[in-house]
Amino acid sequence: MPAHLRATLTGIQLTIPLIEGQLALGTWQGIYLFEHRRRPHRRQIAMHLLGS
C-alpha cells in the first residue's frame, strides 16, 4: 500500500490535552505507534507542547 494511503487511513498527528503536566487520557485510552515497515529502523517522534 502506498505511503500516502497509509497516512490517510491511520493518521499522522495526535492532539492530547495536558492537565497539571499529565496526559489527559481516559481510563482505557493509550498512545501507540504503528509501523508499516517490515524491517527494523530508527524512528524520531516530534512533540510540540503549547501552553500558558
Residue, then its C-alpha position, 0 to 999 in steps of 0.5 A: m500500500p502506498a505511503h500516502l494511503r497509509a497516512t490517510l487511513t491511520g493518521i499522522q498527528l495526535t492532539i492530547p490535552l495536558i492537565e497539571g503536566q499529565l496526559a489527559l487520557g481516559t481510563w482505557q485510552g493509550i498512545y501507540l505507534f504503528e509501523h508499516r515497515r517490515r524491517p527494523h529502523r530508527r524512528q524520531i517522534a516530534m512533540h510540540l507542547l503549547g501552553s500558558 
